[in-house]
Amino acid sequence: MGTDAQTLALRQAVTRQPDDFIAWLMLADAELDGGQLAAGAQAAQRALQLRPHHPEALARLGRAHWQAGHHQQAAQLLEQASRGAPAHPGIALWLGHALEDAGPQHAEAAGAAYRRAHQLAPEAAYIAAHRLNWQRRLCDWTELDALADQVRQAVNAGHAVVEPFAFLSESATPAEQLACARLRAAGLPAAPRPAPRPVTGRPLRVGWLSNGFGNHPTGLLTVALAEALHAAGELELHLFALNADDGSPIRQRLAAASRLHPLQGLDHAQMARHIRQTGIDVLFDLRGWGGGGAPGVLALRPAPVQVNWLAYPGTSGAPWIDWVLADGFVLPAALEPHFSEKVLRLPRAFQPSDTSRRLPPPPTRAECGLPASGAVLCCFNNSYKYNPRSVARLLAVLEAVPDSVLWLLSGPGQADARLRAVAQQAGVDPQRLVFMPKLPHEQYLARYALADLFLDTSPYNAHTTASDALWAGCPLLTTPGQTFADRVAGSLNHHLGMDAMNCRDDADFIARAIALASDPAALAALRRQLAAARAHSSLFDMAGFAGDFAAACRQLARG
């Protein structure tokens, strides 16, 4: 029985038996699974009327608030439910989700909830995956190898549905990433592919679907391209925004350069219907399996051609995604067998950038907590991209370059303190790790003027952050690996003509970083090379990107 049929049957069941507590719980789950948040909350509230304070009903209402973005209310309800059912791993898991989203002050409590959920159900690999993902964010490497092994083994055996986005941080093969994505996609039944529409005599209608149309990495990457496409006038660009208007200049620019459709508050069927009625020829999914996306909408097949692009650096594994848009470096031929989609490659890097950004004057080193002299090595990647391997090579460079410091983006909870403890265990003064809080984009961008060299992570590279660093004039050293997520920074270097910054392996990375950080003249020459490459390479040419993108869209529409 399909999801819609199940929901209809449960609605009929509660109409016949309005006092059936279990049926109301099941209906709440079905409505929430289908994106019907108001109906799901109503069903949970009816269950609570039948059995006040019941943990299962409280948990469903908490889930409804969580899915609606009311994270504080969700956390309060789920904490109450968890107190009433302390041995329920599913409620502990939902509590972890709500606390994770309720703000940085709840970061450690979220980790504790995930850990308790896994302790209650130690064989449940999908719960282990959530625990593992959040521990990576907290730089809590307790039982890390055992958790990672459990998750990979479950994926390989087809025994667990693991979130593909979190799985990108694991040292998994491309084949394992495909298996993970396919398992996740199998939970969403795919609608038939609609027939393409004739495009003779009208512009091609291209849609972008994302929750990032605003002050968000996706908005920052796409806004200048949207403006260039608008100026060229070759396509009719429609933006389908899953997120509310944040009032940011990025959102305003995107709205001015396209036809922007706010979809927030609609259920999946309504979103798909709106996209279908707009008559989109080629629909790009700019979120994929990342949080806040809408795979359920894409599974309903609102467009005849659907494309995985930009924000999710891997295969969708989904039968409703026809193509992936990439480039020859980030997705070489050897990777194609591990992608469910057909591959279309741009002649330039697959990642656009906002080339209208201005670089404000930098602060002083003292204002940033940096010493007055010595090399500044930076890595402003999110904390979940750190791991024992990547941090070990960063510390090896730091140890070999006297007076240098490592400048990192501050992580949630006690992540910074844990990294300092790792440094101390490695014999490196923990005070040589300097942490930058999350800042408004311009302030963050200005700080790259004080950094000598960006040292990347693996197996999940800097992506938008790599673009930021290079645009701001900070050279980036990386080790391109075997997966898409591990090749993005290498692609940017390659298309800048700076392949020498792509290292063969960790030993090469460490040696190259030490040599550069120990030689101020070499660093200065490298920055001059980057400035010239930025001005003349294809990477930051958005007018050229718009032409290539429009040509790709025409090819996609032809099938």
N, C-alpha and C positions, 0 to 999 in steps of 0.2 A: 504494500500500500504506500503510495507516495505521501510526501509531507502534507500537501494540501488536503488530500483525502483523509489522512489521520486527524488533522485539525478539525475538519468538518465533522467527522464521526464523533470526536470528543465534544464538540459544541452540541451536537444532537444528544449525546449521552447526559450532559449536565442539564439540558432542557427537560429530559425525561425524569432524571433523578437529581434534583437540585441540591440535595443534602449529601451527595456522594463526595466525600472529602478527597479521596484518592483521584477521582476523575477530575476534580478541579485542579489538583496538583499537576496531573498529566497535561491538562489543557494549558496551564500556565507555561509549562515547558515547551509545548508545541507552538504556542503563540510567540514566545520569545525566540525560539529557534527560527521562526519565519519572519522575524523582524517586526512583529506586531507588539510593540512595547506597551502601549496603553492597554490592549486586550490582555496581555500577559500579566500586567500588574493588577488588573481588575480580577482576573481569575485567582491570583494569589491572595488578594484581599478577601474574596469570597471564601476561600479555604480558611483564612484566619478568623472570619466570622463564625465558621462552623467549629473550629478548634482554636480558640484564642491562645496566643503565645506558642503555638506548635512550631518546633524548630524547622521542619520541612517547609511549612508555609512562609515563615519568616525568611528562610533562605531564598525562596522563589521571589518574594517581594524585593529582597536585597539584590538579587540578580537583575530584576527589572530596572531598579534604580541604577545599578552599575552599567547596564547596557545603554541607559538613557544619558549617561555621563554625570549622574548625581552621585559622585563617588563617596562623599562624606556620609550621606544618608545610607548608601549601600553598606559601607563599612560598619556603621552603627547597627543596622539590622542583622548583618551577618555575624557580628560579634555576639549579639544576643542569641542568635540561632546556634552558634558554636558553643556558647555556655550551656545551652539546653541539650546539646547533643555532642559532647566532647569527644566521642569516639567515632564521629562521622567524617571520613576523609574527604568526601565531596564538599561538605560545608566548609571544612578547613581550607580546601583549595579555592573555593569562591571567595572566602575571606581574604586569602592571599591576593587574589586579583583586585579586590576592592581596595585593600590597603596599599597595594602597589600604585594604584592610580589616585589615591586620596592625598598625595603630597609627599614631599621628601621627608617630612617629620615622621612618616609611618614606614619608612623604608626597611628598617630593621625588624619591625613587627610583621611586615609582609614576609620577610625571609623566615621568621619563626613560624608563621602560619603554613608556608609551603613545606618547611621541614617537618612539622607535625603531621601534615597530610600524608607525606611520604612515609613517616614512621608508622602511621596507622594502616597504610596499604603499601608495604615495601615492595611488592611484586608489580605494582602498577607503574609501568614505564612512562605513561603519559603524565603521571604526577611527578615522577622523578625528573622528567624533562622540564616541567615548570620550576621545580626546586633548583635544578641545575642552571637554568637561564637566569633566575633571580640571584643565585649565588654569584654568578659571573658578574652581574651588575654591581653587586656589593664587594667584588674582589675577595669573596669568601671562598677559598679553595679547599675547604673541608670536604673530604671524601670525593674530591672532584673526579679523579680517574675512575672510581667505581661507578659514580653516577653517569659519567660519559659512556662508559662501557655498557651499562644497562640500557641506555637509550639507543645507542648504535645497534646493539644486538636485537633489540625489539623492532627497530626499523627494518633491519635486514631480514628478520623472520616474518615481517608483516603483521606483528602482534599488537602494535600500538600506533595510535594516531598522535603524532608529535607535530607541534607548530613548525612549519618549514622555516619561518624567519629565525626562530631561536636556533634551529639546527644549523644555520649558516655559520654560527660561531664554533661549531664542533670541527674537529680534525677529520672530517668525513670525505669520502671520495665523491666525485661527480655522480657515480651510479647510486650511491647511498642518498645523495640529495634528491635525485629523481624519484627513488623509491619513497622517500619521506613525503614529497609533494604529492605523489600519486595517491598515497594512503589518505592524505588530508582531503584531496579533491574528491575521492570516492564517496565521501559523506554528503556530497551535494549532487542530487540528480540533475543531469544536464537536459535542457530543453532542446528541441531540434533547431538546427541552424536555419535561419530565414534566408530566403532567396535575396540576392543583391538587387538593388534598385537601379534602373537606368540613370546614368549621370550625364547624358548628352544634353548640352545646352544649359547647364547649371554648374555652379562651383561644387566641388567635392565637399561633402559635409563630414568633418573630422571632429570626433569627440575625445576629450580627456576626462577620465573619472578619477577623483582623488579626494582625500581628506586633508590635503596639504595646500589648498589654494588660499594662501595668506602668509603670515610671517612664520614660515615653516621651510625646511630644506627643499621640499618639492617646489614650493612657490619661488624660492630664491633661484633654483636652477632653471625654471621654465619661463620666468616673466619676460626676459629679454627676447627669447625665442618667440613667444606669443606676439610681442610687439613687432618683431621682424616679419612674422607671417602676416600680421595685419597690414603692415606697410606694403608688402608684396602683393597682397590681394588675390593670391592664387587659390586659397582654401577658405572655406567658411568654418571657422573654429568655434566649437561649443565646449564650454567647461562645465562639467557636472560636479558640483561641490558638495561633498558629504559633510563638510565642516561649516559652522556658522561664520558669518562675516566678522572678522576680528578687528575691522576698522583700520588695518595696517595699510601703508602706502603700497605694499606688494599686492594686496587684494584689490585695491583701487586700480592699479595699473593692469592687472589681469582682467578685471571687468571692462576696462576701457578698450582692451585689445581683442576682446572676444564676446561671444554671447554667453553670459554666465548664468547657469541654472542652479539655484539653491535647492538641494534635495534633503537637507537635514529635516528630520521629523517624519519623513515618508517611510513606509515599510518597503521591503525588497520588491514586491510586485508593483507597487506604485512607482518606484524609481525606474524599474525596467520599462514600464509602460510609458513613462515620460520620455525616456531616451528613445524608445521605439517610435513614438509619435513625432519626435523631432526629426526623424528620418536620417539618422546618422549612418554613413556608409562605412567608416572605419573608426572603431572605438578603441582607444588606448587605455589600458589599465595602468595607472600611475601609482598603484599601491601594492597590488599583489597580495601576498600572504603577510604583509606587514600589518601591525595593529591599526585598527580604524578603517581598514579597507572594506570592500563590499563584494567578496567573491560570490555570495548568494545572488546578487544582482546580475553578475556576468553569467552565472550558470543558467539564468533565465533567457539568455541569448537575445539581448535587446538590439544587437547590430549584426549584420551578416559577416563582418570581418572584425575580430577582436584580437588585440595585440598586447603582449606583456612588454612593458618598457619602463626603464629609468629607476624606479624606486625599489623594486624587488630584484636583487642581483642573483637570480638563479632561475631555474625552470619552474613554471607553475604546476607542471604535472597534470594539468586540467584539460579535459577534452573540449571545453568551451573556449579555450584560448588557442587561436590558430597560428600565430606568429610570435616571435620574439625579435625586437629591434635591438641590434648590437653593433659591434664593430669587429674587425678582423683580429685585433689583439685580445680584446676581453673575452671573445668567444671564438677561439680558433677551430679549425675543422675537427680536431681531435675531440673537442667537447660536444660536437653535434649529436652523437648517438645518445647522450645523456640529457637531452632536451626533448620534451614532448612536443614542442612547437616546431614549425618550420622556421628557419633562420633567415632573416634579412639583415644585411650589414650595410651600415652607412660608410661612406668613404673617409669619414673623420671619426673622432671619438664619439661614442654614443651619447655622452653626457653634455648637455648644453650648460650655460652659465649666465649669470646676470653681469654682463660686461658694462653696464651703466653705473655700477657701484663705484663710489668715490672712496678713497682711502684717507680717512681723517689723520691729523697729526698724531703720532704715537705718544703715549704717556712716557714718563721716565722709568728707568729700571727700578728705581727705589719705590715708585708708586705701585709697581707690580710685585714687590717683594723679591726682586732679583738683585744679586750682588752687583757691585759697581763695575766689575770686570770679570773676564772668563767667558768661555763659550756657553751659549744658551741653546740646549737641545730641547726640542719640544715634541709633544705628541698630544694633540687636542682631540683625540678620538674618544668616543663614549666608553665608559668603564667596562662594558660587557665585551669589548674587543681586546681588553688586556687578558693575558693568560700567562701561566708560568714560562712558556717558551718566549713570548714576546717581551715580557718584563725582564727575563734573564739577559736577553741580548741588549736591552736598553741599559741595564745596570753594568754590563760588561764594558760598554762604551764609556759610561760615566766613570767607572773605576780607572780606566786607562787614560782619561783626559783630565789632568789636574785642574782644579778650580772651575770645572764645568758644573752646570746644574741641569736638571731635567725638569722641564716645565710641563705640567699635566693639567688636564681639565678635571676639576673636582667632581667626584662621584657621589652617589647617594649614600646616606647612612654613614657607616664607619669605613667606607671604601678607602679613603685617603689614609687613614691610620693603618689599615691593613697593608697597603702598599709600602708605607714607611717601615712597617715591621719586616716585610720581605727584604727591603733594602738593608736593614740592619743585619738580618740573618746572612745576607750576602757579603757583609763586611763593608758596606757603603754607608757613609753618614746619612741618616734619614733626612736630615735638614737640607740635603742637596736636592731633595724632591720639593719643588715649589708648585702649589696648586692654584689654578685660576678658577674663580667662580664662574658660573654661566652668566654671560653678559649680553646686553643688546648687541645686535649683529655688528654695527659699525664699531663699537668699542672693542669687541673681540677681534675684528678684522685688523684694527690699528695695531694690535699687539704683535702681529707677525713681523713688524719692522724691528722688533727687539730679539727675534728668534733667529739663530744662525742656520739651523738645519732641522727639518721635520723628519723624525724617525718613525716609520710606519709599523703597523701591527700585522699579524698573520694568524689564522687564515681568513680574517675579515679585515680588509684594508680600510683606510680612510677613503671615503667616497665624496660626498659634498665637502667634507673637511679638506680633502686633498685639493679640490678645486679652489676652495677659499685660500689655502696656503699658497698655491701657485699664483693665483690672481694677485695676492698681496705681496708677492716677490720672495717668498720663502722656499728654497729648494727642498725637495722631498726625496727621501731614500726609501726604497721598498724592495720586497722580494716577491715578484709575481709567482703565484702558485698554480695549482691545477684546476681551481674552480673559478667561476665568474667573480664571486665576491672577493677572491684573493688576487684578482688581476685588474681591478678598476684603477687603482693608483698607477700601476704600470702602464695602463692604456693612456692615461693622461700624460705621463712622462714621454711615452713613445710618440704621441701625436704632437708633442712640443719639440720633438727632435732631441730629447735628452735621455736617450736609452742608456747612457752610462750610469744613470741613477737607478736603474733596475738591476738588482744584484742577483747572482746565481743562487745563493743559499745563505744561511745564517752566518757562516764564517766569513763570506765575502761581504755581507752587510756590516758586520762588526768591524772588519778591517777597513772598509771604505769609510765608515762613519768616524772611526778613530783618526784616520789620515786627514779627513776634511776638518774635523773639529779641532785638530792640533795645528792647523795651518790657516791663519787668518787671511793670508793673501789668496789662497785657493778658494776659501769661502767667498771672498769679495769677487773673484773672477766668476765663480759659479752664479752669484746673484746677477752679475752683468749679463751672463749668458741667458739666464732665465728672463730677464727684462727684455732682451732682444727677441727671444722666442715667443714671449707673450704677445709682443707687438706684431709678429710676422707669421706665426704658425696658424694652422686651421683651428686650433683648440678654442680660441676666444673670438672667432669670426662668426657672429650670429646671423649676419645677412647670408653668408655662405651656407651656414647650417640650415637656415630656413629654406633655401633652394633645394638642398639635399633632402630635407625632411618632406617637402612637398612632392618631390619626385618619388620618394619611398611610399608616400601615401597613395599616389596614383598607381604604383606597382601593386600595392596591397589590394586596392580596390579591384584591380584586374584579376586578382587571384593568383 
